[in-house]
Amino acid sequence: MKRAFLCILAFFPLLIYAQDTIKKRPAPKFLPLNYEEDYRYLSNKELRTGLWAKLKYIPLWKNGYITIGGEIRPRGEFRQHLKYGKGNEDQGFDWQQRSRLWADIHILTNLRVFGEVQSGTTYELDYNPSLTDYNPGELHQAFAEYTVNLGAGSKVYFRAGRQEILFNKARLFDVRQPPNNRHSFDAGRIGVKLGAWNFGVIGGEEVQDKAGYFNDPSNKNLKFGAAHVSLKLGGVLPNSTAELLYIYTDKKGAANALYNGTRNTLSARIGGVEGGWNYDVELVGQTGKSNAGKQIHAWYVATESAYTFKAKWKPFVGTRIDIASGDKDSTDNKSNSYDYLWSKGMSWVPDLGYTNIAAVGPIFGCKPTAKLSIDFTVQELWRTSREDGIYAMSGIQIRSASAGTSSVIGTRCVAKAEYQLNPFLLFGAYMNETFKGEYLKQAGSSQNMVYAHLYSVFRF
């Protein structure tokens, strides 16, 4: 029965695409945050033809309408030594599927309610799946938003409820796209857009993942407040943005007690696309006090830049650097281990978190056709401090400081290819192998980590 259902889903995007033939309507453009998509232009009846357009604008009354959207992402995975050969490890093949369905109800021109349900399931794992892999049913988003238009493209909005939060390169706030279950927060938010300026404040609690159906509560052990300001620069950098982001966190009950305590995180970032260059630089500093009484002094530096050539296949080459501090001395009254909060992973597999990691290497790829893109990344991995260990994205330490004297963790090689069949349906393949370095060899029971998956993503 399940296989028959999946076969029907496979034909659904083709049906939608076949009906979406009108030429004068803008091509569908799906955003990382689905609640930011704007379909008011479909109030024009002449553009509202085909199944997709009719789902995106369902008239209610004057200035009132509903937008329906969704996503289905099945994928087959191959896992081998995600903990580099230590402890219980899933081996071999498994199957995952993420399904999302949302509705954006515009009650008035300036008042709307957004709701989303999400299901993430996984099968054939050797051990109990993590909560990022398996959460069969949850109320993922549910918020109300009121907007005051200030004219000339400026506005202020007030939002309250369960919502996803994403900033720039997702190095501090991320929606957790690669894992099977995306992440949200129970929060209040005020945002202001004034010309080239964007600023605002956010505060609340993260949503705690729980296996089951519609039982994910607010995490009372992780409270946060944030403020941000960004400016589109113009002038000599017309396509670049500068941004400051401050986050205060009060954390208890973390998977690793190392991260419990109050922490101030300040990020300064600049990035954009200028000519053939695509660049992004971010500097992050952290202070605070751990629940163990240690003073926190930690940092993180990230850069990603690439140049795209004007050749037929649009080849690009660049570098990616991620360096985060680790603890310098476990016996003193300071903690230098960087807490990456809700950052996206360095790769699609959550094998290593950012704490005490230096990852440096080239990125390159090409776009052989308008629909096909191919990317490669190679990174050398070191421990920033030999007095600290290495950690998984969950925060759990997977090797201790004393496991070896070397700083060299290994070499990560990643390849990814994606084919966009049509605006609604994408196919992809991903491969990641991390070759063990001297530190992992010294730690014993070490193996190369191998992870691969084939996936498709259907959005409407």
N, C-alpha and C positions, 0 to 999 in steps of 0.2 A: 504493500500500500504506500509506504514511504517513497519507494523508488518511482512509482507511478506519479506521485505528487511532484517529485523533483523533475520528472520528464515534462510535465505540464508547465512547470515554472520555466524550464529552459526555452519553451516556445513562446512564452508570454512577451518577452522583450521584442521578439521578431514581429509579433502581432501589433504591438504598439508602434514600432517603427514603420511597419507597412501602412498604418493609418495616418502617420505623421508626415504627410507629403506636401503640405502647404509651403511654398517657397518664400513668401514675404514675411514669415514669422521668424524671429530670432531663434537660432539653434539652442536647444536646452543646455543650460550651464549649471551644473551641480556644484555647490560650494562645500568646503569642509564642515562648516556649520550650516546645517540645512535650514535653520530658522532665519538665516540671513538672505535666503533666496526671495526674490521679489517677482510676483507674477501679476501685478496689477495691469500690465499691458494687455492681458487676456480679457479684460473687461470689454474689449472690442470684439463683438460677435463674429466679425469676419475672420479674426485670427483664431477663434476658439473652435477649431475643427479637429476631428480625430480624438481617440480615447484619451491620450495623454493630456491634451489641452483642456479637455472637459473635466479631468480630475484636478488640474491645477487651478481652475477657477470655477467654483460652483456657486452661482449667485444666490444670495439669501434675500437681501433687500437693498435699498440704496446705500452704496458704500460698504455693504456687508457681503462677505463671501468666504468660502472655505477652500483651502488648498490641501490636497491629499498627496502624500509622498511615501516612498518606501525604498528599502534596499534588501537584497538577498545575496549573501556571499558564501557559497559553498567552497570548501577547499580540502584537498587531500595532503596530508603532511607525512614527512619522513623525519624521524628524530633519532639521533644517536649521540649519546654522551653529552647531554646538555649541561651536566655538572662536571664535565671533563673527567669522567670515570670514577667519581666518588659518590658513594651512597646509592639510594634508589633512583634509578633513571628509566624513563620511558624509552623503549627501543622499538624501531620498526615503524609501521604505518598506522595512521589514524585518520579519522574523518571529522571535520568540523563544519558547522554551518551557523552563520549569524543572520538573523532576520529582524528587520526594523520596519515599523509602520508609524507614521506621524500625521497629525492634522494641525493646520494653522488656521484658526478661526478668527477672522477679522470682523469684530462686532460693529465697530465704527471705524472711521478713517484713522483715528489715532488710538484705538483700543483693540487689543487682540489677546487671544489665549492660545498657547501652543502646548500640545501634548504628544508624547511618543512612548510606545512600548517596544521592548527589545527582548529577543530570545537568543541565547548562545548555547549551543549544544556540541558535545564532542563524544566520540565513540572509539573504542578499540585502544585506549591508552592502557598501559600496564599497571598504572597506579591511579589513585584518586586524582581527578583533574583539579587544577587550581581554579580559583574563582574567576580569574580572567579568562579561563577556557570554558567554564561551565556555569551558566546561570540561566535556567530554562525559561524564565519569564519575569520581567520586572517593568515597573513604571519608570522609564528612564528619564523622561523630561515632563514637566508640567509647570508652566509658569504663565503669569499674566504680565502684560507690558502696556504702559501708557506713554505715548510720545507727544511732545509739544514741538511743532514745526516752527522754526525761527526765521524761515525764509532764506533764499539764496543757498539752498543745500545744507543749511545748518539746522540742528535739532538737539533736543535733550530728551532722554528716555529714562523711565523708571521701570525696573523689572524685578519681580519677586517670585521665587519658587525654585523647582528643580530644573537645572539647566547645565548645558555643557559650556566650558570656558576654554578658550584657545587664544594664545598670544604668539604673534610672529612665528619664529621657528620652533615653537612648542618645546623650548628648553626648560620651562618652569611650569606652565599650564598646558596640558595636552588632553585631547579627547580620547586617547588610547586607541588609535585606528588599527594598527597591525594586529593586536590581540583579538580574541574572539568576542570580547565584551567591551564596548566603549564605556567611558567614565563620565560621571556628572557630579554636580554639587547642589546642595540646598543652600541658596544664597539670595541676598538682595543686591541689586546693582543699579547704579546711576551712571549714565554715560552721556557725554556732551560732544557734539561735533560742531566746530566753528571754523568754517573754511578749511585751511590746511591743518588745523589743530584737532586732536582727539584726546580727551582725558576723561577720567572717571574713577569711581571707587566701587569695591566689591567686598562683601563680608558674609561669612556663614560657616558651613561645615561640609566636608566631603560626604558623598554617599557611600555607605559601607556595603560592599558586595556580600551577598549571602546566597547560597544555593537554595533553590526553591522557587516559589511562585509569588511575585508581588509582595516580597517581604524585606526589601532592602531599606534599612532605616538610615537616618542621619548618623554619622559617626561622631558621637559626643566627645570622643577622645582626640579629635583633630579639628580644631577651630582655626580659622584664618581670616585675615583682613588684607586687602590689597588696594593700591592706588597706582594709576598709570597716567602717563602723558606722552603723546607722540606728535611729531611735526613732519609734514611733507616738505622737504628742504627747498626745492626749486633752485634757481640760480645756476651755479656750476654743476649741481647735482639734481637735475630736475626730476629724476625718477627714483629718488632715494628718500628714506624715512629714518629719522632718529627717534629713539624711544627710551624712556625711563620707566622701570617697573619696580615697585616696592611691595614686598609681601611679609606680613607678620604671621607666624604660625605658633600654635600652642599644641604640642603633640604628646599624647600618652598612649601606652599600649601598642607601640609599633612592633613590627616583626623583629626588629633589632633594637634593643634599648639604647644603642648608640645614638639614635635619632630622636629620642624623647627629650622634650624640653621646649623652651621658648626660643625662637630664632627670628632674626631680622635678615631678610634677603633683599639686596639691592642690585638691579641689573641695569646696565647701560648698553644700548645696542644701536648699530647703524647698518643699514643694508639697502640694496636696491639693484637695479639693472641699468647700466650706463654703457651705451654702445653694445659691443659684444660681450661685455663683462657682467657677470652676475656675482654679487658679493654680499657677505653678511659677517659681521664681527660683533661678538657679545662678551662683556666682562661682568662677572657676578661676584659679589662679596657677601659673606655671611658673618654675623655676630650673634651673641645671645648667651644663654646659659642652659646646660643640660640638666636633666633631673637628677643626675649624679653629682651636681655641683660644679662641673667643669665649665670654664669660660670657652665659648665657641669663637674660633677664628678660622674661617675656611674660605675657599675661593674656587672659581671655575672660569676658564677661558675657552671660547669656541670661535672658530672661523671656518667659513666655507666659501670658496670662490672658484669660479670657472670661467673660461673664455670659449665662446661658441664661434666657430669659423664659418665663413660664408660659402662653404662647399655644399655639394648636392645633398649629402647625408647629414648635414648640420652637425659635424663632430664637435665635441667639447672636451676640454681637459682642464683639470684644476686640482685643488687640494682641500682636504678636510682635516681639521685639527680639533680635538677635544681633550682638554687637560684639566683635571680636578684634583684638589688637594686631598691628602691622606694624613692621618695622625702622625706627628713627628716623634712623640714620646708618650707611651701609654702610662708612664709613672708620674707625669707632671699634672698640673691642674688645668690643662688646656686640651680642648678637643679640636683637631684640625680636619676632621673627616667631613667632607662636603655632603650635604643632604640635597639630592636632586629633586625633591618634592614630587611633582606630578609630571616630570619630564617624559618625553617620548624616548624610546630605547635607541641605542646607538645603531642597532640593526633590528630586523623584524623578530628576532628570537631573543627572549629575555635572559640571555646567558650571563651578561655582565652589566652591573650598574656603573654609574659614573664615579662613585667614591674611589679615590686613590688610583685613578686611571689616567694614563696619557695615551691617546690614540691618534696616530699621525700617519697620513698617507695620501696617495693620489686618488682622484675620481676621474673617470672618463667614460665616454659613451657616444651614441649617435642616434639619429632618427632616419632610418633607411627609407621610410615612407611616412605619409602624414598620419597614418594610424599606428605605426610600430615604433617603439622606443626601446633602447637597450642601454643599460647602465652597469658600470663596474666600479667597485671600491676595493682598495687594498690598504690595510692599516696595520702598522706595527703597534703592539700593545705593551706598555710598561706599567709597573707600579710607580706612582709618583714618590711614595715614601716606602722604604724597606721596613719601616716600623709599623706598617699597617698591612692588612690582608686585602683580598678582593671579595666583591659582593655581587649577588644577583640583583636584578631589577626589583625584586621583592624586598630588598634590604637585608636579606639573610646572608651572613658571611659564608662563603663557600671554600675559602682557604685562609688560614690564619697568617699573621705576620711571621711567625716562627716556622712556617711550613718550608721556607727556603730562603736563601740569602740573595738570590739573583733578583733583579728588577724586571727581567724579560718574561712577560706572560706568554706571548706568542704572536702569530700573524693571522689576521682575519682577511679572508678573500670572499667577496660578495658579488654575485651576478644577478641581474633582474631584467626581465623582458616583459613588456606589456603591449597588447594589441587591442586597440579601441575599435571594435567591429562597427558600432554605431553609437550615437550619443547615449544610449541606454545600457549597452552591454560591453564589458571589458573582460579580456582573458589575460592571465599572467602566469609567469613562472619565476621562482626565486630559489637561489642556492647560496648557502653560507657554510664555509668550512673554516674553522679556526685551528691552526696548527699549533700544538703545544710548544711552549718555549721552555727555557731552562728553569724558571721558577716552578712551573707545573711539574716538570720532570723531578725536581728536587722534592716536591710535595708528595710524590709517590701516588700509585693508583691513577696515573694520568693517561688520558686518551685525547685524541683530536676530537673536537666537537663538529658534528655534521648536522645540518638542518636544511630541508628543502620542502617546497610545496608547490602545487599547481592550484590555481584558483580562478574563479570568475566572479564578477561583480555586476549585478543587475540593479539599476536605479531607475526610479520613475518619479 
